């Protein structure tokens, strides 16, 4: 009888412990869910927002307009919101030049649900960087000549061969809107494109790289950790490919905005394979 009672007590105790264990496991799983490390706003701002921007080169992200209330991320998922504006609504029937809000949803299975965005002309052009096509420069030259002196043009430039930043500065000496750094290595449809210009608002310090788009990109990549790769892959990126691009420092193409006259001068450079116009607007 004593043994039976002892066995019952042991059985009940084990049952209670197993129930407690399951409960504790569920709590821990919730605490360390797939998005758990991004429940801290600083980390989400540092990793997730730039990842979205890198994979959507046709849109400008208003990093400075974001605050903590735009992030609602929990271990199992959540959302973050931002304001976007199209970089090149040129020739679009419904241009989205003015800012519009979007919300990114993070799923429990490490998935990302994004709003349906127009594939702008600039995105199409960036996607052709380094491809087999190219075309003659005459068409772009004639188009630039047709523009009046009061206009500015934003163009995508494909370089004949990838070059380092020092060489880029001999091709284009003025401000660079974005650098195109090659394949993203994941499911992203567009090459890695870094516009930068807002390191502090993205949660990291540019340091001495504040005047270098490539330098900013390297600063961002340097702060990424192995545990960020799953989130990066959800956005179509790959940590190891990003590190490779940061290490080799080769620039495949540029996005710049300038007067038609300045762009015609660059078009003559043999190191420029092609230049395509993404947008035209009045110089105010």
N, C-alpha and C positions, 0 to 999 in steps of 0.2 A: 504493500500500500504506500509505503514511504517512497519507494522507487517510482511508483506510478505518479504520485504527486510531484516528485522532483522532475520527472520527464515532462509533465504538463506545464510546470513552471518554466522549465527550460524552453519548451515549445512556444509558449506564449511570449516569453522574453525575446526569442529569436524573431517571432512574427512582428512584435512591436519595433524591434531594431530594424527589421527590413523595411517596414512602413516608414520609419523615420529616415532611413537611408535613402529611400526613393524620394521622399519629400525634400531632403537636403540636396540630392542630386538635381532635382527639378529647379530648386532655387539657384544652385550654382550654375546650372545650364542657362538659366535666364540671365544671370549676372554676367556670364562670359559668353553670351550668344555671339553670332557672327559679326554683329555690328557693335559689340560691347565697347571696344576701344575708342569708338567714335561718339559715344554718349557725352564725352567731354568736348565742348564746342570748339576749343582751340585745336584739337586733333582733327575734327571734322573739317574745320576751315582750312587746315594745313594740308590735308590729303584729298578729301573728296571734292571740294570745290575746284581746285586746280585741275584735278583729273577730268572733271566735266569740261572745263574750259579748253584743255589740251585736245580733247576729242571733238570739240565743236568750234573749229576755227572760224566759221562764218558768222559767229555771234560774239558780241562784246558782253562780258559779265561785269555787272556793277558791283565789284568787290567792296568798294567803299560804302555802298548803301546797305550792306548786310550787317545785322546785329544778332545778338544771342537769341532773340525771339524768333529768328528765321530757322532755327535748328530745333527739331524735336526727334532726336534719335535715341532709341533704346536698344538694348542688346539684341532683341529679336527683329528689329527693323525700325522704320520711322520715316521721316521726311526732312528735307531742307529746301528752302525757297530762295529765289534770287530774281533779279530783274535783268533781262537780256535785251539787246538791241542788235539788229542785223548790221554787220560790217559793210555789206555790199548789196543793198536792195535794188541796185541798178537793173533796169529791165524787168523787174518783178511786177506782176500785176497787182499784188497786194503787199507792197513793201512794209517791213516792220522796222523802220529806222528808229521810231520812237520806242522807248523802253516798254516792255510788257513783262508781267510776272509769270514765273513758271515754278512748279513744285516737282522735285525729284523724289520718288518713292523707293524706299529700300526694303526689299522683301526678306523674309525669314530664311530663304534658301540662298542667301548671298546674291540676290538678283537686284537689278536696277530697272525701274520703270520710268522712262523719260517721256515728256510730252512730244507730240509729233511736230517737228520743226521743218520749215521749208528748206530744201537743199539749195542754198543761194548760189549765185554765179561764182562767187569766190571759192566756195567749197568744191564745186566742180573743177575749177582751175587748179586748186591745190592738190586735188586728187590725181591730177595728171602730171605732177612734178616727177621728173625722173623716168617718165614713160617713154614709149617708142615714138610717140607722135612729137610734134614740134611745130611744124609749119613755118612758113617764111615770115620775116619780120616786117615785110612791106605793108601788110594789112594794118598792123598796129601803128606803124610809122605814119601812114596816111590818116588814120583815125586821130592820132595825137595832133597832127598838123591842122586838122579841121576844128580843133577846140580853140575857143577864144582865150585871151590872156587873163580873163577874170575867173577862169575855172581851174580846179585841181582834179587830178585823177588818182585813184587808188589802183595799183596794178600788182599782179602776181608775176614774179620773175623766176624763171627756171634757169639755173646755172648749168653750163655745159658739162661741168664736173663739180662734185662736192669740194668745197674749199674751207680753210680755217677762217676764224674771225678776222685775223689780221689781213688776209687777202680780200675778204668781203669789204673791208674799209677802203680798199683801193678801187673797188668797183662802185660802191655807193658810200658817199661821205656824209650824208645827212641822216636824219632820224629814221630808224627802221621800225615799222609797225609790228612786224612779226618775223621770226626766222622759222624755216621749215627744215626739220632735222632728220627726215627719213622715216622709214616704216615704224609703226607703233609696236609691232611684234605680237599683237593680240588680235581681237576681233574688230578693232576700230577700222572704219572705212577710209579715214583720212590719215595722211602721214602726221607724225608728231609736229605740232605747230605751237610755238610759244610766243604769245604776245606780251605777257608779263606787264611790267610797269606798275605793279601794285603789291610788291612783296609784303609790306607791313600789313595790308588789309587781308592778305592771304595767310597771315599768321607766321611769317618768318622774316628774318632780317636779310636784306640784300647785301649789306656790307659794302665792300668795294665794288660789287658787281652791279650797282644801281644804274650804271650807264651802259650795261651790256645785256642784251637779250639772252645770249648764250650763258653768260655768267649767272643771270637770274635762274635760268633753267637748271644749271648745275647746283645752285644753292637749294632749289626745291628737291631735286633728286637726292642730294646728300642727306636730307632729313627724313627720307623714306626708309622704313624698316622692313625686314623680311615679313613680319606679320601684316604688312599693308598690301602684300601682293594679291591676296584674295579679293580685296576691295578694288584694287586697280584693275584686275582682270574683269570684274563686273562692269567696269567702264570701257573694256576693250583694250586695256593696256597691259604691259608686262614689265615688272620691276627690273628684270635683268636686261631687257632691251632698252629701257630708259637709262640704266646705268651705262650701257654700252654707248648709247648716243651721247651721253654726258662726257664720257671718257674720251671718245674719238674727236668730239668737238667739231665735226664736219657739218657745214651748212649746205643744204641742197637747193634752197630757194629762199626768196624774200617776199615780203609784202611791204610796199612802201607807198607813200602818198606825196605827190609833188606836182609842180607845174608841168604842162606839156613839154616846154622847152628842155627842162632838166631831164625828163624821162627820155626824150629823143637822144640826148647825149649818151645816156647809159645804154640805150638800145644799140648803139654802134659798137659797143664793147664785144669783142669776140668771145669773151667768157660768159656772155648772156646767150642762152640757147633760144629762149623765147620770152616775150612779155605779153601779158594779156590784161585788158582793162576790166576791172571788177566794178568800178563805180566812178561817177563824175559828179562834182558838186561845185557850187560857187565858193570862191575864196573870200571869206568874210573877214 
